């Protein structure tokens, strides 16, 4: 990691060419399920200054669109851990990678009737498998509660997720020998601090999506500042011109970033952006 104070002159010279932010949601922009006021204000300031804001999340694109409305932007969305690049203005996908139907159906068999939380995101909805005793009143479109997943031959999902120690271990064991070009499994932290295991096809990548997004926006990837907190953000860091890790991220993620700011619950994005726009880095984030 390079200390912010050492990067001062470099960033000051570079900052004129930064034109976009690529921001992860859980553990980065969000604190739990909410955008902290300081984060919202700092990102809105960036938008006012002409920055594009690309949401880059493991979540479904519908949630990203809700976040966009709160921020006041409608730029491209990297969803499902890089399995989808979506244009909310045209309603079109610029990238769309799906898991195979046979692998997805095997997943459904593994998690069936098992305690925990599992999800499968298709084109228009996210199916949530939960115990029959769980109150489903809180789920609304695009979330739909099911007691078991349907046959995915009709429509393969972009991403599968599981939470709960027993379910996570069962899925990791079942797919441990799956070739990396067919399946990518990543662990991250959910909004309540729980471990979330995500499964996408091996071709899914936030970094690759960022490259396609920049091409569509007529930007260079070196004009992007990327913010993230997990292994799923590492290829995003590699593709961006400047990378910023959140303070609570694991050491490997912090080491991969150019800058380490405060934790998401300490307004880390706002701390960085306010210093960036002020042209003032004192070496402490």
Buried (B, 14 or more C-beta within 10 A) or exposed (E): EEEBEEBBEEBEEBEEEBBBBBBBBBBBBBBBEEBBEBBBBBBBBBBEEEBBBBBBBBBBBBBBBEBBEEBEBEBBBBBBBBBBBBBBEEEEBBBEBBBEBEBBBBBBEBBEEBEBBBBBBBBEBBBBBBEEEBEBEEBEEBBEBBEEBEEBEEBBBBBBBBBBEEBBEBBBEBBEEBEEEBBBBBBBBBBEEEEBBBBBBBBBBBBBBBBBBBEEBEBBBBBBBBBBBBBBBBBBBBBBBBBBBBBBBBEEBBEBBBBBBBBBBBBBBBBBBBBBEEEEBEEEB
